Amino acid sequence: MKNPVASIIIFVIIGLVLGYLIFGRISGEYVDISTIFKSSSGAIESFGRKLAGISKIRQNILITGGVGGIVGYVVYLIRKR
């Protein structure tokens, strides 16, 4: 991978997918991706998302994607040598 941006994007996508596979479950079943990343329209819906843990799931998935981006950059630096 000669381009650092390509490496970072690929690893971010891999990180997001792995994050969804690891953290995207509630009671043993995967939550729809649209449910995770859709914004809340009202206070009641926002409260329901917090109660169900959707906010924490979203946060964990995004953190995993960010870690994937960092790994992608490190891989680029190692392969550059």
N, C-alpha and C positions, 0 to 999 in steps of 0.2 A: 504494500500500500504506500504509494508515493505521496499521496495527498493527506495531510492530517485531518482535514474536515471530513473526508470520506471515512476514514478510520473511526473518527469520533461518532459520526452519524450511525454507522453500522453497529458499533458497540452500544450506543444509546438504545437503538431498536432492540438489540438482543437483551439488554438490561430491562427494558420495559416489558418484554415478553416474559422473561424469567420472573420479574416482579409480579406480574399478573398471575403466573402459574403458582407462585409461592404464597402471595398475600390476597389473591382475588377470590377467596372462598369465605362463605358464611354458612355455617352448619353443614359443611361438607359439600356444598354446591357452589359452582362458580357464579359470581354476580355478572350481569351483562356489562360489557365495556361502556355502553352508552349510559347506564345507570351510574357508573363510577365517575365518569368525566363530564356528565351533564350538570349544569349549574342549578342551584335551588331557586325556585321562583317565589317562595314565600317563607314566612317564619315557621309555619307548621311543617312544611316539607324539609326545611333546614334542620329542625329539631329531630324529625324522623331519621334523617341521614346520620346525625350525630348519635342517635340512639342505636341505629343499626351498625355503626362503625364504618360507614362509607368514607368519611373524611380521613380516618386513620388508614384505611386501605389505600385511598388515593395517595396520601402522603408517602406511604411505604413504597408504592409502585414508582412514584416519581423519584424518590431517593435512590432506588435501585437503578433506574435509568441514568441518573446523574453519576452514580458509581461506575456504571457501564461506560459512560463518556470519558471519565477519568482513566479507566482501564484502556480504552481505545487510544487515548493520547499517549499513555505509557508504552503501549505496544508499538505505536508509530515511532516513538523515540528510540526504542530498542532495535527495531528493524532498520531504522535510519543508519545506524552505525555500520 
